Amino acid sequence: TRVTQSRAAAHQTFSEAETACWRRFAVNDCVSNARADRRKVLASLRDEELGLNLQERQRNTAAKLKQLNDKQGAPDPGK
């Protein structure tokens, strides 16, 4: 999925930034900043993924309720 690809890209970007940090004098600060950037990106992706999962659960629940109502011959509550 797009979120999985974005997460992999964030890890790759961090790896590249970390490698670049080791070429500098202030390695710890550089790596710390790269980690903070990665955490921000991953947190954003996690929030997006949680939102998508919630939407999917809601769709599945609605479909199951509709299936139960159809099976019982009850009118559709959405109508």
C-alpha positions in Angstrom: 0.0 0.0 0.0 1.0 3.6 -0.2 1.5 3.9 3.5 3.8 0.9 3.5 5.8 2.4 0.6 6.0 5.7 2.4 7.2 4.1 5.6 9.9 2.2 3.7 10.9 5.5 2.0 11.1 7.2 5.5 13.4 4.4 6.7 15.6 4.7 3.6 15.8 8.5 4.0 16.9 8.1 7.6 19.5 5.6 6.6 20.9 7.9 4.0 20.9 10.9 6.5 22.5 8.8 9.1 25.3 7.8 6.7 25.8 11.4 5.8 25.9 12.3 9.5 28.9 10.0 10.1 30.9 12.2 7.6 30.4 15.3 9.8 32.0 16.5 12.9 28.8 16.7 15.1 27.6 13.2 14.5 25.3 12.8 17.6 23.3 16.0 16.9 23.0 15.2 13.2 21.8 11.6 13.9 19.4 12.9 16.6 17.9 15.3 14.1 17.5 12.6 11.5 15.8 10.4 14.0 13.4 13.2 15.0 12.5 13.7 11.3 11.9 10.0 10.9 9.7 9.9 14.0 7.6 12.8 12.6 7.1 11.1 9.3 6.3 7.7 10.8 3.9 9.2 13.3 2.0 11.0 10.5 1.9 7.7 8.5 0.6 5.8 11.5 -2.2 8.3 12.0 -3.1 8.0 8.4 -3.0 4.2 8.6 -5.2 4.2 11.7 -7.7 6.4 10.0 -7.8 4.1 7.0 -8.2 1.1 9.2 -11.1 2.8 11.0 -12.9 3.5 7.7 -12.4 -0.1 6.6 -13.8 -1.4 9.9 -16.8 0.9 9.6 -17.5 -0.3 6.0 -17.2 -3.9 7.1 -19.6 -3.3 10.0 -22.1 -1.6 7.8 -21.9 -4.4 5.3 -22.4 -7.1 8.0 -25.4 -5.2 9.4 -26.9 -4.9 6.0 -26.3 -8.6 5.5 -28.0 -9.4 8.8 -31.0 -7.1 8.0 -31.4 -8.7 4.5 -31.2 -12.1 6.0 -33.9 -11.3 8.6 -36.1 -9.5 6.1 -35.9 -6.3 8.1 -36.0 -2.9 6.3 -32.7 -1.2 5.7 -32.1 1.4 8.4 -30.2 3.6 5.9 -33.4 4.1 3.8 
